[in-house]
Amino acid sequence: MASIYGVEITSGITPAQAREALVECFYEAHGQSTGMTMNSQQEIETVKNYCMLCVKNAFDQTGGSFESPTKESILKVVDYLARFSAYFRDPAVIEKHKNEILQVCQAIK
């Protein structure tokens, strides 16, 4: 089975699973370039918490619910985060991650 950010996308997935993939995607895209050494569990957790807060904020900013996401709200968040990231990330990196999450969204049942 094909897996993107820990989600098997060949079968129908829930919006909550897609949201978790989005959080993991944002962590992978941004966590690697924080400047932190990521050598300790505390540093990893700090970056993961930051990324979770960014995604939660994106749901708030786009009128969605982090706790009860829908496919539509996730798509809005993906666009919001792509625009947010454009200020400090390479466009090719943004496009790669955005396309991966859009694949996950297509698998939502």
HUHULIN-V517835 format. One record per residue. PHI is phi in whole degrees, 0 to 359 (* if undefined). BURIAL is 1 if it has 16 or more other ideal C-beta (glycine too) atoms within 10 Angstrom, else 0. Layout:
BEGIN
[[PHI	BURIAL] [PHI	BURIAL]]
END
This chain:
BEGIN
[[*	0] [280	0] [233	0] [234	1] [51	1] [83	0] [248	1] [285	0] [263	1] [277	0] [241	0] [300	0] [241	1] [270	0] [302	1] [295	0] [295	1] [296	1] [299	1] [296	1] [296	1] [297	1] [298	1] [296	1] [300	1] [297	1] [297	1] [296	0] [289	1] [257	1] [296	1] [289	0] [241	0] [279	0] [91	0] [281	0] [285	0] [57	0] [269	0] [240	0] [299	0] [296	0] [296	0] [299	0] [296	0] [298	0] [291	1] [298	0] [296	0] [301	0] [295	1] [300	0] [296	0] [298	1] [292	1] [301	1] [298	0] [297	1] [297	1] [300	0] [294	0] [258	1] [81	0] [260	1] [246	0] [297	1] [287	0] [229	0] [288	1] [240	0] [302	0] [297	0] [292	1] [295	1] [298	1] [295	1] [295	1] [301	1] [297	0] [300	1] [292	1] [296	1] [294	0] [301	1] [290	1] [299	0] [286	0] [214	0] [235	1] [297	0] [305	0] [294	0] [293	0] [299	1] [297	0] [300	0] [292	1] [298	1] [297	0] [295	1] [291	1] [297	0] [296	0] [297	1] [298	1] [296	0] [272	1] [293	1] [273	0]]
END
